[in-house]
Structure formats: structure tokens, C-alpha cells
Amino acid sequence: MNAQARLKGRIRLAECDVTVTRVFDAPRDLVFRTWTEPAHLARWWGPRDYTNPVCELDARTGGAIFVRMCAPDGRVVLMTGTFREVVAPDRLVLSAIVAASNGEAMFEGLVTATFADENGKTRLTVREQAVAFVPAAAPILANMESSWTESLKRLATVVSPPA
């Protein structure tokens, strides 16, 4: 049974809806590419000190994404999903199913990223809505905002010019 099927019918979590915004000193095209090219995404995806030894994606509507994340404590977290909307360089919408290393789905989120040009800089707004989850995912969901904040800090180091 796939991850989506295991989550189907789970409790809806309307209160888990996180929006994080950050302005990057980088052009919008570059920031957008960091979301759509595996080599770039692998450098910043996930909270502080996570690594992404496997990062595969097909950034087109209907294309798949798979990221194998390794936490600092050795835990493995799997993220699979599907790009629902790709409008370069303005907007990405994707489903994101987060699972433990055994493949047990923890939650499904709907991620919307918008990229706005601000005089050569980029205002990135990321919204993630948890649309299904298992009770064991509560601690992950409680830290969703800080996880995105940390991810975007990592992204800033990828797109920012050297000091």
C-alpha cells in the first residue's frame, strides 16, 4: 500500500497551516531553480544539519519528487510527492508526503511556493497545509514553521553572493 493510501481517511488538521516569507538577495530565476533542480534542492532542503543524499525530481506538472533526508541523529526521513503546478519562475505547488525510514507515512502536506521579484531580489512565500496525518506526526507538525524557517536560511546560503 502506498503512502497516500495509508493516509487516506485520516484526521484533517485545519490548524496546521504555516506560511513563511523571506527576501533573498538573488534574482527570482535563480531562487526558482533552487527548487526545481535536484543538485540545488539537495543543498538546502530540510531543517538545519539535515543532509539529502538522494534528491530526485521532475519539476513539471504531474512530475514526481523524492528526497531521502538524514537527520543529525541518524534518523532517515523520506519525502515523496507530486508537482501539481509549475509556473516558472512564479509559482510551485506540490504534495509532500513525509514518511519514516520504514516507509510509514506520517503526514501529507500541500506546499505552495510563490516567487516575487523585488528590484532584483526575490520575495519567497512558502505555505504548507497539512492535509492528512497520523497521531505520531504531531511533534513534526508542531515544528513545521521552524523547519521551514531553517530550510529558508539554508537556501539563503545557496543563492546569496559571497560576502
Number of C-alpha atoms within 10 A of each C-alpha: 5 9 18 16 9 16 19 12 10 13 12 12 13 10 8 16 17 17 16 15 15 14 16 22 17 20 19 22 16 16 24 21 17 19 19 20 15 20 16 18 20 21 19 24 23 24 21 18 13 21 19 21 12 14 19 18 20 15 23 16 15 14 15 18 21 19 24 20 23 19 16 12 8 9 11 17 21 22 21 21 22 21 21 18 17 18 14 16 16 15 17 23 20 24 23 26 25 25 20 13 15 9 13 15 26 23 26 25 21 20 20 18 20 19 23 18 17 14 10 13 16 22 20 22 16 21 19 23 21 22 21 23 24 16 10 11 15 14 9 13 21 11 13 20 18 15 17 22 20 18 19 24 16 18 21 18 13 18 17 14 9 6 3
